[in-house]
Amino acid sequence: DRKNEGRSKPHIIFIFRPADVFEKTITDSEEINSIISFISSKPAPWFKGGYYGTITFFSKQKQIFDLDFNIYEGEKYCIFMKNGKLKARYLTLEGYEYLKDLYYNNVSEEHRL
């Protein structure tokens, strides 16, 4: 994967939809741990609809985790695979605010969902 080429330390990449109009890479371990904490332990119901974006987690050069998320009002949740099973969890309020701010501050109005 060219986006991951040459990166030797843990990092995450955000990609927002539609059409991958914004991408952000984070390598700071404290910030990565903070972002992981955005996933609450509270299971979310299965919502139908699209996702605002994906967060991909890497350990060195190996992709280890994908998380698709929604930040629609009333549908503040994420889905991911864990132990071979698809899980849905609510985002914490802090996680929702972080992703919403990242989205609205970086994706132009004509590209927003």
VMD Tcl script that draws the C-alpha trace (Angstrom):
set ca {
  {0.00 0.00 0.00}
  {1.63 3.23 -1.13}
  {0.07 5.31 1.69}
  {1.84 3.09 4.20}
  {5.11 2.71 2.31}
  {8.20 3.53 4.33}
  {6.41 4.01 7.64}
  {8.06 1.98 10.35}
  {6.23 3.05 13.51}
  {2.61 2.62 14.60}
  {0.25 5.08 12.96}
  {-3.34 5.60 11.88}
  {-4.84 7.00 8.72}
  {-8.25 8.69 8.53}
  {-10.06 8.64 5.19}
  {-13.36 10.50 4.83}
  {-16.07 9.77 2.29}
  {-17.15 10.32 -0.35}
  {-14.27 9.75 -2.74}
  {-11.54 9.87 -0.10}
  {-11.59 13.66 -0.17}
  {-9.55 14.08 3.01}
  {-6.84 11.98 4.57}
  {-4.95 12.52 7.81}
  {-2.11 10.43 9.24}
  {-1.27 10.37 12.95}
  {1.91 8.84 14.38}
  {1.92 10.19 17.96}
  {1.30 7.22 20.28}
  {-0.60 9.30 22.87}
  {-2.94 10.61 20.20}
  {-3.41 7.10 18.80}
  {-4.33 5.80 22.26}
  {-6.73 8.70 22.71}
  {-8.43 7.85 19.41}
  {-8.74 4.19 20.43}
  {-10.48 5.38 23.61}
  {-13.22 6.94 21.42}
  {-14.73 3.45 21.09}
  {-17.08 2.95 24.03}
  {-17.77 -0.46 25.53}
  {-21.51 0.06 24.93}
  {-22.79 -2.06 22.02}
  {-24.66 -0.08 19.36}
  {-27.64 -1.37 17.39}
  {-27.05 -2.16 13.73}
  {-27.87 1.00 11.82}
  {-28.43 0.98 8.09}
  {-26.71 3.61 6.03}
  {-23.36 4.78 4.85}
  {-20.33 5.73 6.85}
  {-18.57 9.06 7.06}
  {-15.16 7.47 6.99}
  {-12.64 4.86 7.98}
  {-9.81 4.87 10.47}
  {-7.09 2.35 9.65}
  {-4.63 1.37 12.36}
  {-1.13 0.13 11.54}
  {1.55 -1.47 13.68}
  {4.74 -0.61 11.89}
  {3.98 -1.48 8.26}
  {1.19 -4.00 8.93}
  {-2.48 -3.01 8.82}
  {-4.07 -4.37 12.00}
  {-7.49 -2.77 12.35}
  {-10.14 -0.91 10.32}
  {-12.91 1.05 11.94}
  {-15.78 2.56 9.94}
  {-17.64 5.35 11.71}
  {-20.78 7.44 11.53}
  {-21.24 10.91 12.91}
  {-24.85 11.46 11.88}
  {-26.84 13.04 14.69}
  {-28.39 10.07 16.49}
  {-26.04 7.54 14.86}
  {-22.73 8.16 16.63}
  {-21.16 4.75 16.34}
  {-18.48 2.66 14.69}
  {-18.16 -0.86 13.34}
  {-15.09 -3.06 13.26}
  {-13.99 -6.68 13.19}
  {-12.80 -8.27 16.43}
  {-11.87 -11.94 16.68}
  {-13.51 -12.57 13.33}
  {-16.85 -11.00 14.36}
  {-18.33 -7.69 13.27}
  {-18.92 -5.40 16.26}
  {-20.88 -2.15 16.57}
  {-20.07 0.25 19.41}
  {-21.12 3.77 20.24}
  {-18.55 6.52 20.02}
  {-17.81 8.41 23.21}
  {-18.94 12.04 23.24}
  {-15.29 13.08 22.97}
  {-14.81 10.76 19.99}
  {-17.92 12.05 18.27}
  {-16.84 15.67 18.75}
  {-13.28 14.95 17.54}
  {-14.42 13.17 14.37}
  {-17.15 15.71 13.66}
  {-14.69 18.61 14.01}
  {-12.11 16.83 11.86}
  {-14.74 16.20 9.20}
  {-16.33 19.65 9.10}
  {-12.98 21.47 9.31}
  {-11.40 19.50 6.46}
  {-14.07 18.31 4.03}
  {-15.48 21.05 1.83}
  {-19.24 21.52 1.77}
  {-19.63 20.23 -1.78}
  {-18.02 16.92 -0.77}
  {-19.91 16.32 2.49}
  {-22.43 13.57 2.95}
}
mol new
graphics top color blue
foreach p $ca { graphics top sphere $p radius 0.5 }
foreach p [lrange $ca 0 end-1] q [lrange $ca 1 end] { graphics top cylinder $p $q radius 0.2 }
display resetview
